Amino acid sequence: MSAALAVLVLFQWLGSLLCQYLWLDLPAPLVGMLLLLALLTLCPTLLVFLDRVSNLLIQHLSLMFIPPSVGAFFLSGAIYQQFPSLLASIVFSTMATILFMAVLIRFLPNATQDKSQ
């Protein structure tokens, strides 16, 4: 399990290195996930190796929101000043996500059918 976690951290580190040295304007964890996706596409046997630790991280994802929540508590004055822009970005990103998923579901009708048929 610790080896699988080390692989995930390694890919986040590789994403950081690529963003730093290639001057990419993408988030480093995103670049690391794209590299990991490319590796898992080429070598799907690694998916079994990473499955357990990935599911464990996803199950405890809510713990990742504790530090930003504590930071928001101590920066409440600044957050109240920026509340309209925060609210607008949350509303528009939620609407864009719903719209994107509706278009995706519409154009991928076979994805919702049962695979056993």
Contacts in CASP RR format, 6 or more apart in sequence:
PFRMAT RR
TARGET T0000
AUTHOR 0000-0000-0000
METHOD contacts of the structure
MODEL  1
MSAALAVLVLFQWLGSLLCQYLWLDLPAPLVGMLLLLALLTLCPTLLVFL
DRVSNLLIQHLSLMFIPPSVGAFFLSGAIYQQFPSLLASIVFSTMATILF
MAVLIRFLPNATQDKSQ
1 52 0 8 1.000
1 53 0 8 1.000
1 56 0 8 1.000
3 49 0 8 1.000
4 49 0 8 1.000
4 50 0 8 1.000
4 52 0 8 1.000
4 53 0 8 1.000
4 54 0 8 1.000
5 53 0 8 1.000
7 46 0 8 1.000
7 49 0 8 1.000
7 50 0 8 1.000
8 36 0 8 1.000
8 50 0 8 1.000
8 53 0 8 1.000
8 54 0 8 1.000
8 57 0 8 1.000
11 32 0 8 1.000
11 33 0 8 1.000
11 35 0 8 1.000
11 36 0 8 1.000
11 39 0 8 1.000
12 28 0 8 1.000
12 29 0 8 1.000
12 32 0 8 1.000
14 31 0 8 1.000
14 32 0 8 1.000
14 35 0 8 1.000
15 28 0 8 1.000
15 29 0 8 1.000
15 31 0 8 1.000
15 32 0 8 1.000
15 35 0 8 1.000
16 28 0 8 1.000
16 31 0 8 1.000
18 24 0 8 1.000
18 28 0 8 1.000
18 31 0 8 1.000
18 32 0 8 1.000
18 35 0 8 1.000
19 26 0 8 1.000
19 27 0 8 1.000
19 28 0 8 1.000
19 31 0 8 1.000
20 28 0 8 1.000
24 31 0 8 1.000
39 46 0 8 1.000
40 46 0 8 1.000
40 47 0 8 1.000
40 50 0 8 1.000
72 79 0 8 1.000
79 86 0 8 1.000
105 111 0 8 1.000
105 112 0 8 1.000
END
